[in-house]
Amino acid sequence: MNEDRRTPPPHTADERATLTSMLQFQRDTLEMKCEGLTVEQLKRRAIAPSGLSLVGLVRHAAEVERGWFRNVVNGEQSRSPWTPPGSTEWADFEVDDLDETGVAEAFAVWRDECARARAVVAAADSLDDRGHLGEEAYSLRYVLAHMIEEYARHNGHADLLRERIDGFTGE
């Protein structure tokens, strides 16, 4: 495991800077938890019957980034690259058949979705800007706070997965 290269969030900043830096810190934490592992280690499941794996978490993170920022906030209708057309099933955790190319693709898609999300946030006039999921309205503020919670929860899973793989527990 490499040294911790995450940028700590500022202790005093405005609301947008605080939320975006906290979210980026959580993204960086997931990346850090995956560093230096083989394809097989990244695919290793937590415990039966769970489908949870580090690369599955990366794919899931790409999905929630895409769903909340592009589809809800930005009003797009982008579809998952992992869910077959016409299916309503989420396929982000189905990683057993991934090879090195599939794992690299998962990280590339996730990084691209994070970049797109940062662009959506940067283009927003206000944290009060709203998007919709069905009939329900969500502010950008809510989406940022939700994404911090989403990553924090799954980074707890990533901690346990990484510890099971090689004993790394972080700081």
Backbone as CSV, one residue per row, in Angstrom:
resi,resn,N_x,N_y,N_z,CA_x,CA_y,CA_z,C_x,C_y,C_z
1,MET,0.851,-1.175,0.000,0.000,0.000,0.000,0.890,1.230,0.000
2,ASN,0.563,2.165,-0.868,1.326,3.398,-0.961,0.969,4.341,0.181
3,GLU,1.773,5.379,0.321,1.482,6.361,1.362,0.163,7.067,1.069
4,ASP,-0.404,7.611,2.097,-1.686,8.307,1.988,-1.492,9.622,1.243
5,ARG,-2.060,9.706,0.029,-1.945,10.914,-0.795,-3.256,11.697,-0.841
6,ARG,-4.182,11.361,0.028,-5.451,12.081,0.045,-5.231,13.510,0.551
7,THR,-6.001,14.435,-0.012,-5.950,15.814,0.456,-7.015,15.990,1.528
8,PRO,-6.586,16.321,2.738,-7.591,16.503,3.795,-8.498,17.690,3.479
9,PRO,-9.783,17.569,3.787,-10.699,18.694,3.580,-10.307,19.872,4.476
10,PRO,-10.584,21.087,4.027,-10.276,22.252,4.867,-11.162,22.264,6.107
11,HIS,-10.606,22.754,7.192,-11.375,22.825,8.438,-12.283,24.043,8.484
12,THR,-11.953,25.041,7.677,-12.795,26.239,7.594,-12.912,26.619,6.132
13,ALA,-14.102,26.503,5.606,-14.359,26.844,4.200,-15.855,27.084,4.054
14,ASP,-16.237,27.621,2.895,-17.666,27.800,2.668,-18.319,26.436,2.436
15,GLU,-19.626,26.438,2.345,-20.379,25.185,2.274,-20.026,24.350,1.043
16,ARG,-19.949,24.970,-0.127,-19.635,24.225,-1.347,-18.248,23.606,-1.260
17,ALA,-17.274,24.387,-0.839,-15.910,23.869,-0.736,-15.821,22.746,0.295
18,THR,-16.534,22.888,1.395,-16.534,21.852,2.420,-17.141,20.562,1.879
19,LEU,-18.307,20.643,1.271,-18.975,19.439,0.758,-18.180,18.777,-0.359
20,THR,-17.689,19.574,-1.310,-16.960,18.968,-2.433,-15.627,18.376,-1.996
21,SER,-14.960,19.015,-1.048,-13.680,18.462,-0.594,-13.886,17.211,0.263
22,MET,-14.957,17.180,1.053,-15.265,15.972,1.823,-15.603,14.803,0.892
23,LEU,-16.363,15.100,-0.163,-16.690,14.052,-1.128,-15.428,13.562,-1.833
24,GLN,-14.557,14.481,-2.238,-13.325,14.062,-2.903,-12.447,13.229,-1.977
25,PHE,-12.400,13.583,-0.714,-11.640,12.803,0.259,-12.171,11.369,0.326
26,GLN,-13.491,11.219,0.295,-14.089,9.879,0.322,-13.769,9.107,-0.967
27,ARG,-13.809,9.797,-2.110,-13.425,9.146,-3.367,-11.980,8.674,-3.297
28,ASP,-11.111,9.545,-2.805,-9.687,9.203,-2.690,-9.473,8.030,-1.739
29,THR,-10.304,7.944,-0.704,-10.201,6.832,0.244,-10.504,5.513,-0.448
30,LEU,-11.547,5.464,-1.266,-11.854,4.231,-1.995,-10.700,3.860,-2.913
31,GLU,-10.165,4.833,-3.614,-9.026,4.558,-4.503,-7.850,4.000,-3.701
32,MET,-7.565,4.606,-2.560,-6.456,4.171,-1.721,-6.655,2.729,-1.251
33,LYS,-7.883,2.373,-0.903,-8.163,1.017,-0.427,-7.945,-0.033,-1.513
34,CYS,-7.979,0.391,-2.781,-7.824,-0.541,-3.896,-6.395,-0.592,-4.443
35,GLU,-5.545,0.330,-4.025,-4.189,0.422,-4.571,-3.366,-0.828,-4.302
36,GLY,-2.593,-1.211,-5.308,-1.607,-2.262,-5.143,-2.140,-3.674,-5.108
37,LEU,-3.401,-3.878,-5.434,-3.991,-5.212,-5.379,-4.089,-5.830,-6.766
38,THR,-4.065,-7.144,-6.812,-4.219,-7.867,-8.068,-5.697,-7.901,-8.471
39,VAL,-5.939,-8.313,-9.701,-7.313,-8.472,-10.188,-8.079,-9.430,-9.281
40,GLU,-7.458,-10.544,-8.943,-8.146,-11.527,-8.096,-8.432,-10.976,-6.711
41,GLN,-7.515,-10.196,-6.157,-7.767,-9.587,-4.849,-8.898,-8.568,-4.918
42,LEU,-8.924,-7.769,-5.988,-9.987,-6.776,-6.145,-11.357,-7.431,-6.325
43,LYS,-11.386,-8.641,-6.857,-12.639,-9.365,-7.070,-13.059,-10.206,-5.862
44,ARG,-12.161,-10.383,-4.895,-12.440,-11.249,-3.759,-13.660,-10.743,-2.986
45,ARG,-14.578,-11.663,-2.732,-15.818,-11.315,-2.017,-15.586,-11.295,-0.514
46,ALA,-16.430,-10.531,0.141,-16.325,-10.387,1.596,-16.484,-11.753,2.265
47,ILE,-17.697,-12.244,2.338,-18.016,-13.569,2.862,-19.316,-14.001,2.213
48,ALA,-19.483,-15.292,2.056,-20.705,-15.804,1.449,-21.889,-15.457,2.341
49,PRO,-23.014,-15.115,1.829,-23.396,-15.060,0.418,-23.200,-13.686,-0.212
50,SER,-22.501,-12.789,0.458,-22.331,-11.431,-0.042,-21.602,-11.404,-1.384
51,GLY,-22.032,-10.505,-2.256,-21.363,-10.282,-3.525,-20.381,-9.127,-3.453
52,LEU,-20.180,-8.584,-2.271,-19.362,-7.399,-2.080,-17.885,-7.682,-2.353
53,SER,-17.282,-6.843,-3.200,-15.851,-6.897,-3.492,-15.384,-5.469,-3.721
54,LEU,-14.078,-5.253,-3.684,-13.572,-3.900,-3.906,-13.904,-3.401,-5.306
55,VAL,-13.704,-4.223,-6.322,-14.024,-3.755,-7.680,-15.534,-3.596,-7.850
56,GLY,-16.309,-4.384,-7.147,-17.756,-4.192,-7.152,-18.137,-2.857,-6.528
57,LEU,-17.437,-2.472,-5.466,-17.679,-1.163,-4.856,-17.314,-0.036,-5.810
58,VAL,-16.229,-0.206,-6.564,-15.835,0.809,-7.545,-16.914,0.942,-8.613
59,ARG,-17.400,-0.179,-9.110,-18.467,-0.124,-10.118,-19.734,0.496,-9.536
60,HIS,-20.057,0.151,-8.305,-21.230,0.735,-7.647,-21.051,2.240,-7.477
61,ALA,-19.862,2.665,-7.084,-19.590,4.097,-6.928,-19.755,4.818,-8.262
62,ALA,-19.316,4.202,-9.343,-19.512,4.797,-10.676,-20.993,4.954,-10.964
63,GLU,-21.776,3.958,-10.579,-23.219,3.997,-10.811,-23.901,5.095,-10.019
64,VAL,-23.538,5.250,-8.750,-24.200,6.285,-7.965,-23.735,7.678,-8.383
65,GLU,-22.481,7.816,-8.788,-22.012,9.101,-9.331,-22.834,9.456,-10.578
66,ARG,-22.927,8.495,-11.497,-23.672,8.712,-12.744,-25.133,9.014,-12.451
67,GLY,-25.741,8.198,-11.605,-27.158,8.349,-11.328,-27.506,9.675,-10.677
68,TRP,-26.777,10.049,-9.641,-27.130,11.264,-8.914,-26.706,12.535,-9.632
69,PHE,-25.484,12.573,-10.123,-25.015,13.832,-10.711,-25.475,14.023,-12.154
70,ARG,-25.299,13.010,-12.980,-25.686,13.167,-14.383,-27.188,13.078,-14.572
71,ASN,-27.798,12.059,-14.001,-29.223,11.841,-14.265,-30.126,12.720,-13.411
72,VAL,-29.885,12.786,-12.125,-30.770,13.571,-11.263,-30.459,15.056,-11.390
73,VAL,-29.232,15.464,-11.075,-28.911,16.891,-11.064,-28.887,17.480,-12.471
74,ASN,-28.272,16.765,-13.412,-28.082,17.317,-14.756,-29.200,16.958,-15.732
75,GLY,-30.132,16.124,-15.317,-31.282,15.793,-16.159,-30.991,14.883,-17.338
76,GLU,-29.871,14.184,-17.313,-29.547,13.253,-18.396,-30.316,11.948,-18.206
77,GLN,-30.212,11.082,-19.189,-30.795,9.749,-19.078,-29.737,8.713,-19.419
78,SER,-28.606,8.823,-18.757,-27.474,7.932,-18.988,-27.730,6.570,-18.352
79,ARG,-27.377,5.527,-19.074,-27.580,4.160,-18.573,-26.270,3.540,-18.128
80,SER,-26.371,2.590,-17.259,-25.220,1.854,-16.745,-24.537,1.065,-17.859
81,PRO,-23.225,1.073,-17.889,-22.534,0.230,-18.866,-22.572,-1.247,-18.486
82,TRP,-23.004,-1.560,-17.259,-22.984,-2.938,-16.791,-24.347,-3.596,-16.736
83,THR,-25.399,-2.845,-16.904,-26.740,-3.424,-16.889,-27.189,-3.640,-18.327
84,PRO,-27.519,-4.868,-18.682,-27.935,-5.141,-20.060,-29.165,-4.322,-20.452
85,PRO,-29.254,-3.896,-21.716,-30.423,-3.136,-22.172,-31.714,-3.891,-21.870
86,GLY,-32.700,-3.153,-21.382,-33.993,-3.744,-21.068,-34.071,-4.362,-19.685
87,SER,-32.923,-4.536,-19.018,-32.919,-5.129,-17.687,-33.152,-4.057,-16.631
88,THR,-33.789,-4.447,-15.559,-33.962,-3.538,-14.428,-33.061,-3.953,-13.269
89,GLU,-32.252,-4.976,-13.468,-31.343,-5.468,-12.436,-30.048,-4.666,-12.441
90,TRP,-29.527,-4.384,-11.258,-28.230,-3.728,-11.137,-27.150,-4.785,-11.288
91,ALA,-26.166,-4.534,-12.107,-25.122,-5.522,-12.363,-23.753,-5.070,-11.866
92,ASP,-23.693,-3.979,-11.110,-22.397,-3.446,-10.718,-21.583,-4.398,-9.832
93,PHE,-22.234,-5.231,-9.047,-21.496,-6.141,-8.167,-21.192,-7.494,-8.820
94,GLU,-21.610,-7.701,-10.048,-21.342,-8.957,-10.751,-19.964,-8.880,-11.395
95,VAL,-18.945,-9.329,-10.663,-17.563,-9.130,-11.107,-16.774,-10.425,-11.268
96,ASP,-17.399,-11.567,-11.036,-16.667,-12.832,-11.063,-15.946,-13.082,-12.379
97,ASP,-16.536,-12.669,-13.497,-15.959,-12.951,-14.806,-15.000,-11.867,-15.299
98,LEU,-14.735,-10.848,-14.478,-13.857,-9.770,-14.923,-12.415,-10.248,-15.032
99,ASP,-11.752,-9.783,-16.079,-10.323,-10.006,-16.219,-9.630,-8.659,-15.996
100,GLU,-8.346,-8.586,-16.287,-7.603,-7.343,-16.066,-8.208,-6.177,-16.841
101,THR,-8.675,-6.443,-18.067,-9.297,-5.392,-18.872,-10.594,-4.918,-18.234
102,GLY,-11.403,-5.840,-17.753,-12.671,-5.480,-17.115,-12.476,-4.683,-15.834
103,VAL,-11.450,-5.030,-15.071,-11.151,-4.285,-13.848,-10.660,-2.887,-14.208
104,ALA,-9.772,-2.799,-15.194,-9.276,-1.487,-15.637,-10.429,-0.628,-16.144
105,GLU,-11.366,-1.240,-16.871,-12.540,-0.511,-17.358,-13.361,0.025,-16.196
106,ALA,-13.550,-0.781,-15.138,-14.328,-0.343,-13.982,-13.719,0.916,-13.378
107,PHE,-12.410,0.922,-13.205,-11.749,2.099,-12.639,-11.822,3.287,-13.594
108,ALA,-11.685,3.042,-14.889,-11.761,4.137,-15.872,-13.159,4.754,-15.895
109,VAL,-14.186,3.921,-15.879,-15.561,4.431,-15.868,-15.807,5.220,-14.587
110,TRP,-15.361,4.696,-13.451,-15.552,5.392,-12.182,-14.853,6.750,-12.197
111,ARG,-13.604,6.769,-12.629,-12.879,8.052,-12.658,-13.550,9.045,-13.611
112,ASP,-14.051,8.550,-14.731,-14.757,9.419,-15.678,-16.043,9.967,-15.057
113,GLU,-16.788,9.119,-14.364,-18.019,9.578,-13.714,-17.719,10.595,-12.615
114,CYS,-16.633,10.404,-11.884,-16.244,11.385,-10.862,-15.905,12.727,-11.511
115,ALA,-15.185,12.692,-12.627,-14.843,13.932,-13.334,-16.104,14.615,-13.847
116,ARG,-17.027,13.839,-14.405,-18.291,14.416,-14.885,-19.083,15.017,-13.736
117,ALA,-19.078,14.338,-12.588,-19.792,14.846,-11.414,-19.184,16.169,-10.951
118,ARG,-17.853,16.238,-10.921,-17.203,17.493,-10.529,-17.588,18.616,-11.488
119,ALA,-17.702,18.302,-12.776,-18.095,19.311,-13.767,-19.539,19.765,-13.553
120,VAL,-20.428,18.846,-13.225,-21.825,19.195,-12.950,-21.889,20.137,-11.749
121,VAL,-21.141,19.812,-10.704,-21.138,20.652,-9.501,-20.546,22.027,-9.819
122,ALA,-19.460,22.058,-10.564,-18.820,23.329,-10.897,-19.732,24.225,-11.734
123,ALA,-20.551,23.618,-12.577,-21.439,24.383,-13.455,-22.687,24.893,-12.736
124,ALA,-22.977,24.336,-11.587,-24.193,24.729,-10.857,-24.034,26.137,-10.285
125,ASP,-25.098,26.905,-10.387,-25.094,28.256,-9.831,-25.122,28.243,-8.306
126,SER,-25.799,27.266,-7.741,-26.038,27.269,-6.306,-26.227,25.844,-5.805
127,LEU,-25.966,25.648,-4.527,-26.267,24.367,-3.907,-27.763,24.130,-3.824
128,ASP,-28.532,25.182,-4.059,-29.990,25.063,-4.077,-30.524,24.615,-5.442
129,ASP,-29.660,24.527,-6.470,-30.099,24.019,-7.773,-30.730,22.653,-7.554
130,ARG,-31.787,22.385,-8.317,-32.536,21.150,-8.105,-32.578,20.282,-9.346
131,GLY,-32.591,18.990,-9.074,-32.825,17.994,-10.097,-33.955,17.106,-9.618
132,HIS,-34.346,16.162,-10.462,-35.495,15.320,-10.112,-35.191,13.846,-10.341
133,LEU,-35.748,13.051,-9.476,-35.779,11.605,-9.626,-37.252,11.248,-9.547
134,GLY,-37.827,10.972,-10.710,-39.270,10.807,-10.770,-39.924,12.138,-10.434
135,GLU,-40.854,12.126,-9.514,-41.555,13.340,-9.105,-40.837,14.077,-7.971
136,GLU,-39.847,13.437,-7.382,-39.174,14.000,-6.211,-38.034,14.932,-6.616
137,ALA,-37.988,16.129,-5.999,-36.922,17.098,-6.251,-35.806,16.918,-5.226
138,TYR,-34.568,17.106,-5.676,-33.393,17.009,-4.816,-32.488,18.198,-5.098
139,SER,-32.031,18.863,-4.040,-31.078,19.956,-4.224,-29.679,19.376,-4.416
140,LEU,-28.822,20.165,-5.044,-27.423,19.759,-5.178,-26.809,19.560,-3.793
141,ARG,-27.188,20.376,-2.843,-26.707,20.236,-1.453,-27.018,18.837,-0.924
142,TYR,-28.279,18.409,-1.114,-28.678,17.073,-0.662,-27.838,15.998,-1.363
143,VAL,-27.672,16.124,-2.668,-26.940,15.109,-3.428,-25.499,15.011,-2.934
144,LEU,-24.845,16.138,-2.715,-23.470,16.103,-2.202,-23.414,15.434,-0.827
145,ALA,-24.326,15.807,0.061,-24.344,15.199,1.398,-24.633,13.699,1.298
146,HIS,-25.564,13.325,0.439,-25.886,11.910,0.250,-24.684,11.132,-0.282
147,MET,-23.976,11.719,-1.228,-22.812,11.030,-1.796,-21.699,10.859,-0.765
148,ILE,-21.512,11.832,0.109,-20.530,11.676,1.187,-20.931,10.499,2.061
149,GLU,-22.212,10.416,2.400,-22.715,9.295,3.205,-22.535,7.972,2.468
150,GLU,-22.841,7.958,1.188,-22.723,6.736,0.378,-21.291,6.216,0.385
151,TYR,-20.348,7.098,0.097,-18.943,6.688,0.102,-18.470,6.292,1.492
152,ALA,-18.846,7.064,2.515,-18.391,6.757,3.867,-18.847,5.357,4.286
153,ARG,-20.099,5.041,3.981,-20.629,3.706,4.319,-19.860,2.620,3.576
154,HIS,-19.684,2.809,2.277,-19.003,1.782,1.492,-17.499,1.762,1.750
155,ASN,-16.922,2.879,2.167,-15.508,2.846,2.545,-15.301,2.029,3.815
156,GLY,-16.311,1.971,4.671,-16.247,1.051,5.809,-16.189,-0.390,5.328
157,HIS,-16.990,-0.702,4.315,-16.920,-2.044,3.721,-15.540,-2.272,3.105
158,ALA,-15.023,-1.251,2.408,-13.704,-1.372,1.771,-12.617,-1.615,2.812
159,ASP,-12.728,-0.977,3.977,-11.770,-1.219,5.057,-11.739,-2.697,5.431
160,LEU,-12.926,-3.277,5.618,-13.001,-4.678,6.017,-12.509,-5.607,4.910
161,LEU,-12.864,-5.297,3.656,-12.394,-6.113,2.537,-10.873,-6.065,2.432
162,ARG,-10.309,-4.879,2.527,-8.851,-4.747,2.410,-8.150,-5.451,3.563
163,GLU,-8.683,-5.327,4.750,-8.070,-6.007,5.889,-8.103,-7.522,5.687
164,ARG,-9.176,-8.036,5.134,-9.294,-9.473,4.868,-8.296,-9.924,3.798
165,ILE,-8.036,-9.056,2.819,-7.136,-9.408,1.725,-5.681,-9.446,2.171
166,ASP,-5.223,-8.370,2.812,-3.787,-8.313,3.132,-3.462,-7.738,4.504
167,GLY,-4.473,-7.558,5.326,-4.221,-7.073,6.677,-4.116,-5.562,6.792
168,PHE,-4.190,-4.827,5.676,-4.077,-3.373,5.743,-5.294,-2.796,6.435
169,THR,-5.054,-1.968,7.437,-6.161,-1.356,8.152,-6.185,0.154,8.022
170,GLY,-5.183,0.749,7.411,-5.165,2.201,7.273,-4.785,2.858,8.574
171,GLU,-5.067,4.132,8.656,-4.709,4.861,9.871,-5.911,5.060,10.754
